[in-house]
Amino acid sequence: MSAITRDEVAHLARLSRLALNEDELDHLAAQLDEIISAVAKVQEAADGDIPPSSHALPLTNVYRPDEVRPGLTPEQALSGAPAVEDQRFRVPQILGEEE
């Protein structure tokens, strides 16, 4: 694989609307070349026999059975509310009503 050139970095900088000086072009060319080389190594290691995965180790979700449990009565749920109206929490109006 050929190394990325300084001219290619300058072209990418123009496309990205980045103003890079001469030193930055040289520095980024070397860095981008290392990145491209690393990606190429990963692509070499990837084999068609290996299934794609999202994790290095297999994961299994742990579920618990659903159990019906007694809940609060409306009176218990509303017992600590600062204001109650028609067996509901009363809250300040935040939007005007449209008719």
Secondary structure, DSSP 8 states (H G I E B T S, - for coil): -----HHHHHHHHHHTT----HHHHHHHHHHHHHHHHHHHHHHHH--TTS---SSSS----------------HHHHHTT-S-EETTEE-----S----
